């Protein structure tokens, strides 16, 4: 799932937090020398800002989204079915011409219709719940207006921390990873008995260990990044570099559970995801190009070479040998040239 798709289906709050963003809401940060792909001039430019993939989006390049896409399409279908006005608006739009310029207006209007259908189909409802839980469970969160159906979830987080002896040391820490070209905000730096200082991220939806491991490895093996001053601070050696926690607060269940994730495995997967991402970016220049002109030039040269060979033939057997050696490139024109040359050979004999 790309940054563009992430935004279409709601993305995450991190897309609106912190530093300047590009049109895909990617954070625009000042890179270090470790950031891959910069030219010498770019590296010499002080204050150059480049886009970093959101850590929450990086895993999309290797994740399996079949189930998610099916769920999204079901919600979209339901939303459209419940809104005949939206269906009528979509039906009234011009037919697709399979031409990006001619279809642009239709696509823009369809996007507007789909946004309304998404809301009606409750696609964003789970994400909105999670956003609210995140805010209510932050150390400085305002809990004076917690809705009744969220109170059990919010209280479970606080009571679980006390019961397990877990302390929140820092919150909403923005991170940048130059090697992965990824950035984002980790929810908490925690003290957890038996694990010491360790990163933790809150989740309220279905658990996705692979995606979360990639996301958390991007944070931990990057640096803390102060986006107001564009300065970096490495995580200390005392912050656990082997493990991290996903703090599962399932919506409406009134419970909080800590799930351990392997950061080293997450880093391996993050490197694969970054490689696939960069492959997509470079595919136009490295994988695909239009070679019609090159093929045409080769074809013309091949045709001339055969014609010249025919012109130099000294016998019928010689002509037959030229044809057999160039069977796939032989053309009706070559047949005519061969007949003419054979007549010339016979006349000389």
C-alpha positions as CSV (number, residue, x, y, z in Angstrom):
1,X,0.0,0.0,0.0
2,X,1.6,3.3,-1.1
3,X,1.4,6.7,0.6
4,X,-1.3,7.7,-1.9
5,X,-3.5,4.8,-1.0
6,X,-2.9,5.3,2.7
7,X,-4.2,8.9,2.4
8,X,-7.2,7.8,0.3
9,X,-8.3,5.3,3.0
10,X,-7.5,7.6,5.9
11,X,-3.8,7.1,6.6
12,X,-2.9,7.9,10.2
13,X,-2.6,10.9,12.5
14,X,1.2,10.9,12.1
15,X,0.7,12.3,8.6
16,X,-0.4,15.6,10.1
17,X,2.1,15.8,12.9
18,X,5.4,17.6,13.0
19,X,7.6,18.8,10.1
20,X,6.7,20.1,6.7
21,X,5.0,17.6,4.4
22,X,4.8,17.0,0.6
23,X,1.6,16.4,-1.3
24,X,1.5,12.8,-0.1
25,X,1.9,14.0,3.6
26,X,5.5,12.5,3.7
27,X,7.7,14.4,6.2
28,X,10.2,16.6,4.5
29,X,13.4,16.4,6.5
30,X,17.0,17.5,6.2
31,X,19.0,14.3,5.5
32,X,22.4,13.3,6.8
33,X,25.2,11.8,4.7
34,X,23.7,8.3,5.2
35,X,20.6,9.1,3.2
36,X,20.9,7.1,-0.1
37,X,20.6,8.4,-3.6
38,X,21.6,12.1,-3.1
39,X,23.9,13.7,-5.7
40,X,27.1,15.5,-4.6
41,X,25.4,18.9,-5.2
42,X,22.5,17.9,-3.1
43,X,24.7,16.7,-0.3
44,X,26.5,20.0,-0.4
45,X,23.3,22.0,-0.2
46,X,22.7,23.1,3.4
47,X,19.1,22.9,4.4
48,X,18.0,20.6,1.6
49,X,14.8,18.8,2.5
50,X,13.9,15.5,1.0
51,X,10.8,13.2,1.5
52,X,10.9,10.3,4.0
53,X,8.4,7.5,3.7
54,X,6.1,7.4,6.7
55,X,7.2,4.4,8.9
56,X,3.5,3.3,9.0
57,X,3.6,3.1,5.2
58,X,6.9,1.5,4.7
59,X,5.7,-2.1,5.4
60,X,3.0,-1.6,2.7
61,X,5.6,-2.6,0.1
62,X,5.8,-6.1,1.4
63,X,2.5,-6.6,3.3
64,X,-0.4,-8.7,2.2
65,X,-3.4,-6.4,1.9
66,X,-5.9,-8.8,0.3
67,X,-8.0,-9.1,3.4
68,X,-7.9,-5.3,4.0
69,X,-8.8,-4.4,0.5
70,X,-11.7,-6.9,0.5
71,X,-13.0,-5.3,3.7
72,X,-12.6,-1.8,2.3
73,X,-14.5,-2.8,-0.9
74,X,-17.3,-4.3,1.1
75,X,-17.6,-1.1,3.1
76,X,-17.5,1.0,-0.1
77,X,-20.2,-1.2,-1.7
78,X,-22.4,-0.9,1.4
79,X,-21.9,2.8,1.6
80,X,-22.9,3.2,-2.1
81,X,-25.9,0.9,-1.7
82,X,-27.2,3.0,1.2
83,X,-26.8,6.2,-0.8
84,X,-28.7,6.0,-4.1
85,X,-27.9,9.7,-4.7
86,X,-24.2,8.8,-4.8
87,X,-24.8,5.9,-7.2
88,X,-26.8,8.2,-9.5
89,X,-24.1,10.9,-9.5
90,X,-21.5,8.2,-10.4
91,X,-23.7,6.8,-13.2
92,X,-24.3,10.3,-14.7
93,X,-20.6,10.9,-15.2
94,X,-19.1,10.5,-18.7
95,X,-17.9,7.0,-19.8
96,X,-14.2,6.3,-19.4
97,X,-12.2,7.0,-22.6
98,X,-9.0,5.2,-21.3
99,X,-7.3,8.5,-21.8
100,X,-5.8,10.2,-18.7
101,X,-6.5,13.7,-19.9
102,X,-10.1,13.0,-21.0
103,X,-10.9,11.0,-17.9
104,X,-9.4,13.5,-15.4
105,X,-12.6,15.3,-14.6
106,X,-14.5,12.0,-14.2
107,X,-11.9,10.6,-11.9
108,X,-11.9,13.7,-9.7
109,X,-15.6,13.6,-9.3
110,X,-15.5,9.9,-8.6
111,X,-13.0,10.5,-5.9
112,X,-15.3,13.0,-4.3
113,X,-18.2,10.5,-4.5
114,X,-16.1,7.7,-3.0
115,X,-15.0,9.8,-0.1
116,X,-18.7,10.3,0.8
117,X,-19.3,6.5,0.3
118,X,-16.3,5.7,2.5
119,X,-17.7,7.8,5.4
120,X,-21.2,6.3,5.0
121,X,-19.7,2.8,4.9
122,X,-17.9,3.5,8.2
123,X,-14.4,2.8,6.7
124,X,-12.9,5.5,8.9
125,X,-14.8,4.6,12.1
126,X,-12.2,2.2,13.5
127,X,-9.3,4.6,12.7
128,X,-11.2,7.4,14.4
129,X,-11.8,5.3,17.5
130,X,-8.1,4.6,17.6
131,X,-7.2,8.3,17.3
132,X,-9.4,9.1,20.2
133,X,-8.0,6.3,22.4
134,X,-4.4,7.5,21.6
135,X,-5.2,11.0,22.8
136,X,-7.2,9.9,25.9
137,X,-4.4,7.6,27.0
138,X,-1.5,10.0,26.6
139,X,0.0,11.2,29.9
140,X,-1.2,14.8,29.3
141,X,-4.5,13.7,27.6
142,X,-7.7,15.4,28.6
143,X,-9.9,12.7,30.1
144,X,-12.7,15.0,31.2
145,X,-14.9,14.1,28.2
146,X,-14.2,10.5,27.5
147,X,-17.4,9.0,25.9
148,X,-19.0,6.3,28.0
149,X,-18.3,3.5,25.4
150,X,-14.6,4.4,25.5
151,X,-14.1,4.7,29.3
152,X,-13.4,1.0,29.9
153,X,-10.7,1.0,27.2
154,X,-9.0,4.2,28.5
155,X,-9.2,3.0,32.1
156,X,-7.7,-0.4,31.2
157,X,-4.6,1.3,29.8
158,X,-4.0,3.2,33.1
159,X,-4.7,0.2,35.4
160,X,-2.5,-2.1,33.3
161,X,0.5,0.2,33.5
162,X,0.1,0.3,37.3
163,X,-0.4,-3.4,37.7
164,X,2.7,-4.3,35.6
165,X,4.9,-1.5,37.0
166,X,5.3,0.2,33.6
167,X,6.3,3.8,33.5
168,X,5.9,6.2,30.5
169,X,9.2,8.1,30.1
170,X,8.4,10.0,26.9
171,X,5.5,10.4,24.5
172,X,5.0,11.3,20.8
173,X,8.7,11.0,19.8
174,X,9.4,11.9,16.2
175,X,12.1,9.7,14.6
176,X,14.0,9.8,11.3
177,X,15.9,6.8,9.8
178,X,18.2,7.9,7.0
179,X,19.2,4.4,5.8
180,X,15.6,3.4,5.3
181,X,14.5,6.9,4.2
182,X,11.7,6.5,6.7
183,X,10.3,8.7,9.5
184,X,7.4,8.8,11.9
185,X,6.2,9.2,15.5
186,X,6.5,6.5,18.1
187,X,3.9,6.7,20.9
188,X,6.0,6.0,23.9
189,X,9.4,5.4,25.4
190,X,8.7,3.1,28.3
191,X,10.3,1.5,31.3
192,X,9.1,-2.1,31.5
193,X,10.3,-4.4,34.3
194,X,12.6,-7.1,32.7
195,X,13.1,-5.1,29.5
196,X,14.3,-1.8,30.7
197,X,13.9,1.3,28.5
198,X,11.9,0.1,25.5
199,X,9.7,1.6,22.7
200,X,6.0,1.0,22.7
201,X,3.2,1.8,20.3
202,X,-0.6,1.7,20.9
203,X,-2.9,-0.1,18.5
204,X,-6.7,-0.5,18.6
205,X,-7.4,-2.6,15.5
206,X,-6.4,-6.0,14.3
207,X,-2.9,-6.9,15.2
208,X,-0.5,-6.9,12.2
209,X,2.9,-8.1,13.6
210,X,4.9,-7.8,10.3
211,X,3.8,-4.2,9.6
212,X,4.3,-3.1,13.2
213,X,7.8,-4.7,13.4
214,X,8.8,-2.8,10.3
215,X,7.4,0.4,11.7
216,X,9.0,0.0,15.1
217,X,12.4,-1.0,13.6
218,X,12.3,2.2,11.5
219,X,11.9,4.2,14.8
220,X,14.5,2.3,16.9
221,X,17.3,2.1,14.4
222,X,16.8,5.8,13.4
223,X,17.3,8.9,15.6
224,X,15.1,11.1,17.6
225,X,14.4,14.1,15.3
226,X,13.5,17.5,16.6
227,X,11.5,18.9,13.7
228,X,11.5,22.4,15.1
229,X,15.3,22.7,15.0
230,X,16.1,19.8,12.5
231,X,18.5,18.2,14.9
232,X,19.0,14.5,15.6
233,X,19.7,12.7,18.9
234,X,20.6,9.0,18.8
235,X,18.7,6.6,21.0
236,X,20.9,5.7,23.9
237,X,22.5,2.3,24.2
238,X,20.2,1.7,27.2
239,X,17.1,1.7,25.0
240,X,16.3,-1.9,24.1
241,X,17.5,-2.7,20.5
242,X,16.2,-6.3,20.4
243,X,12.6,-5.9,21.4
244,X,9.7,-3.5,21.4
245,X,6.1,-3.6,22.5
246,X,2.8,-3.2,20.7
247,X,0.2,-2.1,23.3
248,X,-3.1,-3.7,22.1
249,X,-6.2,-1.8,23.2
250,X,-9.0,-3.5,21.2
251,X,-11.9,-1.2,20.6
252,X,-14.7,-1.7,23.1
253,X,-13.1,-4.6,25.0
254,X,-12.0,-2.8,28.1
255,X,-8.6,-4.5,28.2
256,X,-4.9,-3.7,27.4
257,X,-2.3,-6.3,26.5
258,X,1.4,-5.9,25.8
259,X,2.7,-7.9,22.8
260,X,6.5,-8.3,22.3
261,X,7.9,-7.8,18.8
262,X,11.4,-8.8,17.5
263,X,13.1,-5.6,16.3
264,X,15.9,-7.4,14.5
265,X,13.4,-9.3,12.4
266,X,11.6,-6.0,11.8
267,X,14.8,-4.4,10.6
268,X,15.4,-7.2,8.1
269,X,11.9,-6.8,6.8
270,X,12.2,-3.0,6.7
271,X,15.3,-3.3,4.5
272,X,13.4,-5.5,2.1
273,X,10.5,-3.1,2.1
274,X,12.8,-0.2,1.4
275,X,14.5,-2.1,-1.4
276,X,11.1,-2.8,-3.0
277,X,10.0,0.8,-2.6
278,X,13.2,2.1,-4.3
279,X,12.7,-0.5,-7.0
280,X,9.3,1.0,-7.8
281,X,10.7,4.5,-7.8
282,X,13.5,3.5,-10.2
283,X,11.5,1.2,-12.5
284,X,10.8,3.7,-15.2
285,X,14.5,4.5,-15.8
286,X,16.1,1.2,-15.0
287,X,13.5,-1.4,-16.0
288,X,11.4,0.0,-18.8
289,X,12.1,2.3,-21.8
290,X,10.6,2.7,-25.3
291,X,13.0,1.0,-27.8
292,X,10.9,1.1,-31.0
293,X,13.5,3.4,-32.7
294,X,16.4,1.2,-31.6
295,X,14.6,-1.9,-33.0
296,X,13.8,-0.1,-36.2
297,X,17.4,0.9,-36.7
298,X,18.6,-2.7,-36.1
299,X,15.9,-4.0,-38.5
300,X,17.0,-1.6,-41.3
301,X,20.7,-2.5,-40.8
302,X,19.8,-6.2,-40.9
303,X,17.8,-5.7,-44.1
304,X,20.7,-3.8,-45.8
305,X,23.2,-6.5,-44.7
306,X,21.2,-9.2,-46.4
307,X,20.7,-7.2,-49.5
308,X,24.4,-6.6,-49.8
309,X,25.1,-10.3,-49.2
310,X,22.7,-11.1,-52.1
311,X,24.4,-8.6,-54.3
312,X,27.7,-10.3,-53.7
313,X,26.5,-13.9,-54.2
314,X,28.3,-15.9,-56.9
315,X,26.1,-18.9,-57.3
316,X,22.6,-20.4,-56.7
317,X,24.0,-22.4,-53.7
318,X,25.4,-19.2,-52.3
319,X,22.0,-17.5,-52.5
320,X,20.4,-20.5,-50.8
321,X,23.0,-20.3,-48.0
322,X,22.3,-16.6,-47.4
323,X,18.6,-17.2,-47.2
324,X,19.0,-20.1,-44.7
325,X,21.4,-18.0,-42.5
326,X,18.9,-15.2,-42.4
327,X,15.6,-17.1,-42.4
328,X,13.8,-15.0,-39.8
329,X,14.8,-11.7,-41.3
330,X,14.3,-12.7,-45.0
331,X,11.6,-10.6,-46.7
332,X,9.8,-10.6,-50.1
333,X,12.1,-7.9,-51.2
334,X,15.1,-10.2,-50.6
335,X,13.4,-12.9,-52.7
336,X,13.1,-10.4,-55.6
337,X,16.7,-9.3,-55.2
338,X,17.8,-13.0,-55.1
339,X,15.9,-13.8,-58.3
340,X,17.5,-10.8,-60.1
341,X,21.0,-11.8,-58.9
342,X,20.4,-15.4,-60.0
343,X,19.5,-14.1,-63.4
344,X,22.7,-12.0,-63.5
345,X,24.8,-15.0,-62.5
346,X,23.2,-17.2,-65.2
347,X,23.8,-14.5,-67.9
348,X,27.5,-14.3,-67.1
349,X,27.8,-18.1,-67.2
